[in-house]
């Protein structure tokens, strides 16, 4: 089903929701980074315990992979889904090159998040989970799944109508795929240590 025949309302709304949540998490991390820079011993709001905190992440080289705090990428990057979502609800239609660029950005964000998850769990200098980072992960994963399928159904990847229709039907499975991805991350946390898993479950419930 092409974008020209139907407006992707659900996808657009999700982009706005994910963008706002992701931007908020990045903003909170930026504030904590500023506080930490002025007072290294400050008790940050995200420091829940020894194993659930953001202070250690923000102070690591992984937290400034490109020479500046990673949350700055989030503040800038999460504006894109918000813009695209609002534009789609307003009836905007974007050319293929725009969707390809947007899809590439979402893919890079997903890869970066996967790398950060691995670093948070297994890097010798970290071994902690950051609450705001986990909030970012939680919206990046489904955004990647939904965007990939949307790029198939709107003709960015292919002009084959059968492929487009299949991609459109698969969109209803994005929530299940997301739950399975969450379960996989929780499994990694469990393998990392039962104490850490218990703290994560405690935060959820």
HUQUI-V854752 format. One record per residue. RES is the residue in one small letter. PHI is phi in whole degrees, 0 to 359 (NA if undefined). BURIAL is b if it has 16 or more other C-alpha atoms within 10 Angstrom, else e. Layout:
res=<RES:RES>
phi=<PHI:PHI>
burial=<BURIAL:BURIAL>
This chain:
res=<x:x:x:x:x:x:x:x:x:x:x:x:x:x:x:x:x:x:x:x:x:x:x:x:x:x:x:x:x:x:x:x:x:x:x:x:x:x:x:x:x:x:x:x:x:x:x:x:x:x:x:x:x:x:x:x:x:x:x:x:x:x:x:x:x:x:x:x:x:x:x:x:x:x:x:x:x:x:x:x:x:x:x:x:x:x:x:x:x:x:x:x:x:x:x:x:x:x:x:x:x:x:x:x:x:x:x:x:x:x:x:x:x:x:x:x:x:x:x:x:x:x:x:x:x:x:x:x:x:x:x:x:x:x:x:x:x:x:x:x:x:x:x:x:x:x:x:x:x:x:x:x:x:x:x:x:x:x:x:x:x:x:x:x:x:x:x:x:x:x:x:x:x:x:x:x:x:x:x:x:x:x:x:x:x:x:x:x:x:x:x:x:x:x:x:x:x:x:x:x:x:x:x:x:x>
phi=<NA:279:294:290:269:211:273:284:298:298:298:298:297:298:302:294:298:298:298:293:296:297:295:298:298:295:295:296:295:295:299:296:295:295:298:295:294:280:214:305:264:295:271:288:296:272:275:281:203:297:258:242:195:246:303:294:294:296:270:265:291:294:283:224:300:255:94:213:305:305:302:296:299:294:300:282:292:287:291:297:300:298:299:296:299:296:296:296:296:278:96:291:233:255:288:302:298:293:295:296:293:298:297:296:296:295:298:298:297:295:298:297:296:300:295:295:299:298:294:298:274:240:293:296:270:240:70:226:245:262:305:292:296:297:296:295:302:296:260:292:300:294:296:295:300:294:292:301:294:295:290:284:283:265:92:293:268:204:258:290:295:293:295:300:293:296:298:296:290:288:301:291:268:301:301:294:300:294:299:296:294:300:298:294:296:298:298:298:296:297:295:290:164:294:296:294:299:299:292:296:298:297:291:288:253>
burial=<b:b:b:e:e:e:b:b:e:e:b:b:b:b:b:b:b:b:b:b:b:b:b:b:b:b:b:b:b:b:e:b:b:e:e:b:e:e:e:e:e:e:e:b:e:b:b:b:e:e:b:b:b:b:b:b:b:b:b:e:e:b:b:e:e:e:e:e:b:b:b:e:e:b:b:e:b:b:b:b:b:b:e:b:b:b:e:b:b:e:e:e:e:e:e:e:e:e:b:e:e:b:b:e:e:b:b:e:b:b:e:e:b:b:e:b:b:e:b:b:b:e:e:e:e:b:b:b:b:b:b:b:b:e:b:b:b:b:b:b:b:b:b:b:b:b:b:b:b:b:b:b:b:b:b:b:b:e:e:e:e:e:b:b:e:e:b:b:e:e:b:e:e:b:e:e:b:b:e:e:e:b:e:e:b:b:e:b:b:e:e:e:e:e:e:b:b:e:e:b:e:e:e:e:e>
